[in-house]
Amino acid sequence: MKINLESIEFPSYRANWAPVFFEPISGSGERLTIGIVLIDRDGVEIKRTINNSLMKKLFREKFAHVLKMTEFIFDGLRSSSIDNSREIALPLSGFKIGSWTEASSGLLRDGVFKQAVYQSSALANMSDFEVIDTKLITKSNDRFKAAVKKNVIKIRPDLSRAFNASVKLVPNGVPIKLGFLHSNGAANFGRLGQRSLNASFMSLRAKLHELHHVKQADLIKHGQLIIPSPVKVGHLEAYENNDIARAITELKHEANKDGLELKIANDNDHAASLIFALIEAA
């Protein structure tokens, strides 16, 4: 099959990026990518690729000193007129800028930074560079909600109107839209994404806050945040499982303190059964 490249719309945003290397032991040749410097038509930006937690483990008692030197270099780069066509000398020994790469992304600087980190920094925590695409998260949440609704109304067609319901907490106020609203309880739906953990976590926290406000107004007795199980045994690396487990623990804690529940569904049928149990709860 031939692909017509003329019909593909490429991102118009362009930038140049380069890794910033740090050599902890001068002259050893051992270097770390400690940052990414980016140049576009709006100027210069730089982001550190090794977060504080890892830097403390790497440099121990020298952490504060290394961090201070790194921020000094970064602040200098941000305020400079950088020309990527020539070599840039940095004011502290041990720091050096690597080769420049041209890149483009529909997500502008965030997208280019993420590309740069993938290509140059093995020690970076990619969750620190997640590009929050709220449209994709919303679509994923809506697909799950639609699947649950389909399974529910197969058995209880009368519950169709309970999905995507809106409620006002105060007269003339902005309505809150809930995934499911019944006289006995309400539910919101979402997913905890493996590749966008931080962004999806924040989205789920917002859904819990919506339920909390509705419950606080005495409009419902019970509130649940229902998510599909994000983990399949053997499909994720151990560190990813740990990150997901921590996110679930935090969400459960936040739900419990507000008198809500976080429910993890094994599949869409299970999620539908959680809805039935919600409306029948005492």
C-alpha positions as CSV (number, residue, x, y, z in Angstrom):
1,M,0.0,0.0,0.0
2,K,1.3,3.4,-0.9
3,I,1.2,6.3,1.6
4,N,0.4,9.7,0.2
5,L,2.7,11.9,2.2
6,E,1.2,15.0,0.7
7,S,-2.1,14.2,2.5
8,I,-0.4,14.1,5.9
9,E,-0.5,17.3,7.9
10,F,2.8,17.7,9.8
11,P,3.1,19.9,12.9
12,S,4.2,23.5,12.0
13,Y,6.0,24.0,15.3
14,R,9.8,23.6,15.1
15,A,12.5,23.7,17.8
16,N,16.1,22.8,18.3
17,W,17.2,20.9,21.4
18,A,20.5,19.7,22.9
19,P,21.4,17.7,26.0
20,V,23.3,19.3,28.8
21,F,25.9,17.0,30.1
22,F,27.4,16.9,33.6
23,E,30.7,15.1,34.3
24,P,30.8,14.4,38.1
25,I,34.5,13.4,38.0
26,S,36.4,15.8,35.9
27,G,38.3,14.1,33.1
28,S,36.8,10.7,33.7
29,G,34.6,10.8,30.5
30,E,31.6,9.5,32.6
31,R,28.8,12.0,32.0
32,L,25.1,12.3,32.8
33,T,22.4,14.1,30.8
34,I,21.3,16.5,33.5
35,G,19.1,18.8,31.4
36,I,17.6,19.6,28.0
37,V,18.0,23.1,26.4
38,L,15.5,24.0,23.8
39,I,15.4,27.0,21.3
40,D,12.4,28.0,19.3
41,R,11.1,31.3,17.9
42,D,9.9,32.4,21.4
43,G,13.4,32.0,23.0
44,V,15.2,29.5,25.2
45,E,13.9,27.1,27.8
46,I,15.7,24.4,29.8
47,K,14.5,21.6,31.9
48,R,16.3,19.3,34.3
49,T,16.1,15.6,33.5
50,I,17.1,14.2,36.8
51,N,14.7,14.9,39.6
52,N,15.6,15.7,43.2
53,S,14.9,12.2,44.5
54,L,17.4,10.6,42.2
55,M,19.9,13.4,42.5
56,K,20.0,12.8,46.3
57,K,20.7,9.1,45.7
58,L,23.4,9.8,43.2
59,F,25.3,12.6,44.9
60,R,24.3,12.1,48.6
61,E,26.1,14.8,50.7
62,K,27.1,16.6,47.5
63,F,23.5,16.9,46.4
64,A,23.0,20.6,47.4
65,H,26.3,21.6,45.8
66,V,25.5,19.8,42.5
67,L,22.0,21.2,42.5
68,K,23.3,24.8,43.0
69,M,25.8,24.5,40.2
70,T,23.1,23.0,37.9
71,E,20.6,25.8,38.6
72,F,23.4,28.4,38.0
73,I,24.1,26.9,34.6
74,F,20.4,26.7,33.7
75,D,19.6,30.2,34.8
76,G,22.5,31.4,32.7
77,L,21.3,29.6,29.6
78,R,17.7,30.9,30.1
79,S,18.9,34.5,30.0
80,S,21.4,34.0,27.1
81,S,21.0,34.5,23.4
82,I,21.9,31.0,22.3
83,D,23.0,30.3,18.8
84,N,22.7,26.6,18.0
85,S,25.0,26.9,15.0
86,R,28.1,27.3,17.2
87,E,29.6,25.7,20.3
88,I,28.6,27.2,23.6
89,A,31.1,27.4,26.4
90,L,29.6,27.0,29.9
91,P,31.1,28.9,32.9
92,L,31.6,25.9,35.1
93,S,33.8,22.9,34.4
94,G,32.1,19.6,34.2
95,F,29.1,21.0,32.2
96,K,28.8,20.8,28.4
97,I,26.1,21.1,25.8
98,G,25.9,18.2,23.3
99,S,24.8,18.1,19.7
100,W,21.8,19.9,18.5
101,T,18.7,18.2,17.0
102,E,15.8,19.7,15.1
103,A,12.4,18.5,16.1
104,S,8.7,19.2,15.7
105,S,5.6,18.4,17.7
106,G,1.9,19.2,17.7
107,L,2.2,19.5,21.4
108,L,4.8,22.4,21.0
109,R,7.5,22.7,23.6
110,D,6.1,19.9,25.9
111,G,6.2,17.4,23.0
112,V,9.7,18.3,21.9
113,F,11.0,18.1,25.5
114,K,9.5,14.6,25.8
115,Q,11.1,13.5,22.5
116,A,14.5,14.9,23.7
117,V,14.3,13.0,27.1
118,Y,13.4,9.7,25.3
119,Q,16.4,10.1,23.1
120,S,19.0,11.3,25.5
121,S,18.4,10.6,29.2
122,A,18.2,7.0,30.6
123,L,17.9,8.3,34.1
124,A,14.9,10.6,33.6
125,N,11.6,9.7,35.2
126,M,9.2,10.0,32.2
127,S,6.3,10.8,34.4
128,D,8.0,14.2,35.1
129,F,7.6,15.0,31.4
130,E,4.1,13.8,30.7
131,V,2.3,15.9,28.3
132,I,-1.2,16.4,29.7
133,D,-3.5,16.0,26.7
134,T,-6.9,16.5,28.4
135,K,-8.8,15.6,25.2
136,L,-7.3,12.1,25.1
137,I,-7.9,11.6,28.8
138,T,-11.5,12.8,28.4
139,K,-12.1,10.5,25.4
140,S,-10.7,7.5,27.3
141,N,-12.9,8.2,30.3
142,D,-16.0,8.6,28.0
143,R,-15.4,5.3,26.3
144,F,-15.3,3.5,29.6
145,K,-18.4,5.3,30.8
146,A,-20.2,4.5,27.5
147,A,-19.3,0.8,27.9
148,V,-20.6,0.7,31.4
149,K,-23.9,2.5,30.5
150,K,-24.4,0.0,27.6
151,N,-24.1,-3.0,30.0
152,V,-26.4,-1.3,32.6
153,I,-29.2,-0.4,30.3
154,K,-29.3,-3.9,28.8
155,I,-30.7,-5.0,32.2
156,R,-32.2,-1.7,33.4
157,P,-33.3,0.5,30.4
158,D,-34.9,2.9,32.9
159,L,-31.5,4.0,34.2
160,S,-30.4,5.5,30.8
161,R,-31.3,9.0,31.9
162,A,-29.2,8.6,35.1
163,F,-26.0,8.7,33.1
164,N,-24.4,12.1,32.3
165,A,-26.7,13.9,34.7
166,S,-26.1,17.4,35.9
167,V,-26.8,18.9,39.3
168,K,-26.6,22.4,40.7
169,L,-25.3,22.9,44.2
170,V,-26.6,26.5,44.5
171,P,-29.4,28.3,42.7
172,N,-28.2,29.8,39.4
173,G,-24.8,28.1,40.0
174,V,-22.7,26.3,37.4
175,P,-24.0,22.7,37.2
176,I,-21.7,19.7,38.1
177,K,-21.9,16.9,35.5
178,L,-21.7,13.4,37.0
179,G,-21.2,10.1,35.2
180,F,-24.2,8.6,37.0
181,L,-26.7,10.2,39.4
182,H,-29.5,8.3,41.2
183,S,-31.6,9.2,44.2
184,N,-29.5,6.8,46.3
185,G,-26.0,7.6,45.0
186,A,-23.7,8.9,42.3
187,A,-20.7,7.7,40.4
188,N,-18.0,9.1,38.3
189,F,-15.9,7.1,35.8
190,G,-12.3,7.3,34.7
191,R,-9.1,5.5,33.9
192,L,-5.7,5.4,35.5
193,G,-3.5,5.5,32.5
194,Q,-0.2,3.6,32.5
195,R,1.5,6.0,30.1
196,S,0.0,9.2,31.5
197,L,-0.1,8.3,35.2
198,N,0.2,11.8,36.6
199,A,-2.3,13.4,34.3
200,S,-4.9,10.7,34.7
201,F,-4.4,10.7,38.5
202,M,-5.1,14.4,38.6
203,S,-8.2,13.9,36.4
204,L,-9.5,11.2,38.8
205,R,-8.8,13.4,41.9
206,A,-11.0,16.1,40.2
207,K,-13.8,13.5,39.8
208,L,-13.6,12.7,43.5
209,H,-13.8,16.3,44.4
210,E,-17.0,16.6,42.3
211,L,-18.6,13.7,44.2
212,H,-17.4,15.2,47.5
213,H,-19.2,18.5,46.8
214,V,-22.4,16.8,45.8
215,K,-22.3,14.6,48.9
216,Q,-21.4,17.6,51.1
217,A,-24.6,19.3,49.8
218,D,-26.6,16.3,51.0
219,L,-27.8,15.5,47.5
220,I,-26.6,11.9,47.7
221,K,-26.0,9.2,50.3
222,H,-23.3,7.3,48.5
223,G,-20.6,8.3,46.0
224,Q,-18.2,6.1,44.0
225,L,-15.4,6.6,41.6
226,I,-15.3,3.6,39.3
227,I,-12.2,2.8,37.3
228,P,-11.2,-0.3,35.3
229,S,-8.3,-2.3,36.7
230,P,-5.1,-0.6,35.3
231,V,-2.8,-3.6,36.0
232,K,-2.6,-6.9,34.2
233,V,-0.2,-9.2,36.0
234,G,3.0,-9.7,34.1
235,H,2.3,-6.9,31.6
236,L,4.1,-4.1,33.5
237,E,7.5,-3.7,35.0
238,A,7.8,-3.7,38.8
239,Y,8.5,0.0,39.1
240,E,5.4,0.8,37.0
241,N,3.3,-1.4,39.2
242,N,4.6,0.4,42.2
243,D,3.7,3.8,40.8
244,I,0.2,2.6,40.0
245,A,-0.2,1.0,43.4
246,R,0.8,4.3,45.1
247,A,-1.7,6.2,42.9
248,I,-4.5,3.8,43.9
249,T,-3.6,4.1,47.5
250,E,-3.7,7.9,47.4
251,L,-7.0,7.9,45.6
252,K,-8.5,5.4,48.1
253,H,-7.3,7.6,51.0
254,E,-8.8,10.7,49.5
255,A,-12.1,9.0,48.8
256,N,-12.3,7.5,52.3
257,K,-11.7,10.7,54.1
258,D,-14.6,12.3,52.2
259,G,-16.9,9.3,52.8
260,L,-16.6,8.1,49.2
261,E,-15.4,4.9,47.7
262,L,-12.9,4.0,44.9
263,K,-14.1,0.9,43.1
264,I,-11.8,-1.0,40.7
265,A,-13.7,-3.0,38.1
266,N,-12.3,-6.2,36.6
267,D,-14.3,-5.6,33.4
268,N,-17.3,-3.7,32.1
269,D,-19.8,-6.3,33.5
270,H,-18.2,-5.9,36.9
271,A,-18.5,-2.1,36.6
272,A,-22.2,-2.4,35.7
273,S,-22.7,-4.6,38.8
274,L,-21.1,-1.9,40.9
275,I,-23.8,0.5,39.7
276,F,-26.6,-1.9,40.6
277,A,-25.1,-2.3,44.0
278,L,-24.8,1.5,44.4
279,I,-28.5,2.1,43.8
280,E,-29.5,-0.7,46.1
281,A,-27.3,0.3,49.0
282,A,-29.0,1.1,52.3
